[in-house]
Amino acid sequence: MKVLDLFSGCGGFSYGFQEAGYDVVLGIDNEKIALDTFKHNHKNSEVFNLDLSIEENLQKIALFLDNQGGVDVIIAGPPCQGFSLTGSRKEDDKRNELFYSVFKIAKLLEKKPKAIIIENVTGLATLYKGKAKKEIEQSFDENNYIYNSEVLYAPNYGVPQIRKRLFFVGLYKEDIAFKFPKAILDKDNYIGCEDAISDLPTLEDNLGIVENSYITKPTSQYQKNMRQKSKYVYNHISVNHTEIVKNVIAQVPEGGNHKDLPKGVGEHRKFNEAWTRYHSQKPSKTIDTGHGNHFHYKFNRVPTVRENARLQSFPDNFLFLGTKTQQYRQVGNAVPPLLGYHIAIQLKKILNK
Ligand SMILES: C[S@@+](CC[C@H](N)C(=O)[O-])C[C@H]1O[C@@H](n2cnc3c(N)ncnc32)[C@H](O)[C@@H]1O
């Protein structure tokens, strides 16, 4: 089955589909470096660097796909800033177009895709008093897609990270709506940080620039799975914190945050997620785009790009290109590939029926 990935980023969502046996034919984004990463990890896919708010671009995409016999599935993770549905919505605000672009492309295609999947933050459900969600649902209706939506919790699907995301799945001219995949794990056996990353070089004494080999054997099934297709550890370079910062981190207990610091320590950062140290036996906090507020469960440093990637369920053979800042952003923006995989498998079962 052929897949089009809109707002593809580095391709976390797509990678899950690829692993489930789909043919990801095209990824589209307007950030070059994310597309470079996408291409590197989806060797058989095309990438287009296009602004998806521009009508002519949508026509170009539809024409390209029509010439190849269309696609079966569209997956899309539009940025949530695109939902400017406040009272004074301006017609010429390009960002308004972003999620409509998904439906516009479906409409332009000669052969309608069998499924459209849209992923977003859970806040979208209540954004603008529920208007944003309603607009998406209306668009599914107008285009003859029977839809269902659900918030999926990543640890339930084997991802060692607390991450909740809202998914809409629409099926073209079907009678029965999509049923979301059942959880494969419950809270008693969620994968914790230690099981996810303890085999990676510690980087306590160096920044990891030279040393990029595994030094220990995998110690969990999760680590084995992640290492299966890779000989080396990439994207594993530490941040060189100052002694003052290291000293503050050292005072945060495992699983703790700024509230656990003695009075007068780390005062300049005291918001919700500040100075948060992961717990070795629990999934990590939601991986962000590189804000530097989260710390390794054991070492006095922020997690590397590779550690974040592991916690997002990217296997070690998935490489991130660009500067360290760009790599952190790509990882944090992504749908965990393992979550994408479980949705992809479930969709396959339904479409094959
Ligand atoms: C949340 S990320 C998608 C992550 C992706 N689904 C994944 O799993 O890796 C949203 C993406 O939309 C892209 N984007 C934002 N505005 C865009 C536009 N006007 N046209 C095309 N892409 C856009 C951003 O560059 C970003 O990579």
The ligand as an SDF file (V2000), in Angstrom:
LIG
                    3D

 27 29  0  0  0  0  0  0  0  0999 V2000
    4.8750   18.0810   13.9950 C   0  0  0  0  0  0  0  0  0  0  0  0
    5.9920   18.1520   12.6740 S   0  0  0  0  0  0  0  0  0  0  0  0
    5.6400   16.6270   11.8330 C   0  0  0  0  0  0  0  0  0  0  0  0
    6.4230   15.4530   12.3180 C   0  0  0  0  0  0  0  0  0  0  0  0
    6.2710   14.2010   11.4960 C   0  0  0  0  0  0  0  0  0  0  0  0
    4.9000   13.7780   11.3870 N   0  0  0  0  0  0  0  0  0  0  0  0
    7.1130   13.0440   12.0750 C   0  0  0  0  0  0  0  0  0  0  0  0
    6.5360   12.0650   12.5340 O   0  0  0  0  0  0  0  0  0  0  0  0
    8.3480   13.1230   12.0630 O   0  0  0  0  0  0  0  0  0  0  0  0
    5.2880   19.3710   11.6130 C   0  0  0  0  0  0  0  0  0  0  0  0
    6.0850   19.6520   10.3420 C   0  0  0  0  0  0  0  0  0  0  0  0
    5.3470   20.5570    9.5270 O   0  0  0  0  0  0  0  0  0  0  0  0
    6.2700   21.3210    8.7860 C   0  0  0  0  0  0  0  0  0  0  0  0
    5.5850   22.5130    8.2340 N   0  0  0  0  0  0  0  0  0  0  0  0
    5.1530   23.6050    8.9200 C   0  0  0  0  0  0  0  0  0  0  0  0
    4.5430   24.4740    8.0820 N   0  0  0  0  0  0  0  0  0  0  0  0
    4.5800   23.9110    6.8490 C   0  0  0  0  0  0  0  0  0  0  0  0
    4.1190   24.3310    5.5720 C   0  0  0  0  0  0  0  0  0  0  0  0
    3.5020   25.5070    5.3960 N   0  0  0  0  0  0  0  0  0  0  0  0
    4.3400   23.5150    4.5110 N   0  0  0  0  0  0  0  0  0  0  0  0
    4.9760   22.3330    4.6630 C   0  0  0  0  0  0  0  0  0  0  0  0
    5.4280   21.8850    5.8550 N   0  0  0  0  0  0  0  0  0  0  0  0
    5.2380   22.6610    6.9420 C   0  0  0  0  0  0  0  0  0  0  0  0
    7.3860   21.6010    9.7830 C   0  0  0  0  0  0  0  0  0  0  0  0
    8.6130   21.9090    9.1210 O   0  0  0  0  0  0  0  0  0  0  0  0
    7.4370   20.2940   10.5910 C   0  0  0  0  0  0  0  0  0  0  0  0
    8.4550   19.4470   10.1040 O   0  0  0  0  0  0  0  0  0  0  0  0
  1  2  1  0
  2  3  1  0
  2 10  1  0
  3  4  1  0
  4  5  1  0
  5  6  1  0
  5  7  1  0
  7  8  2  0
  7  9  1  0
 10 11  1  0
 11 12  1  0
 11 26  1  0
 12 13  1  0
 13 14  1  0
 13 24  1  0
 14 15  1  0
 14 23  1  0
 15 16  2  0
 16 17  1  0
 17 18  1  0
 17 23  2  0
 18 19  1  0
 18 20  2  0
 20 21  1  0
 21 22  2  0
 22 23  1  0
 24 25  1  0
 24 26  1  0
 26 27  1  0
M  CHG  2   2   1   9  -1
M  END
$$$$
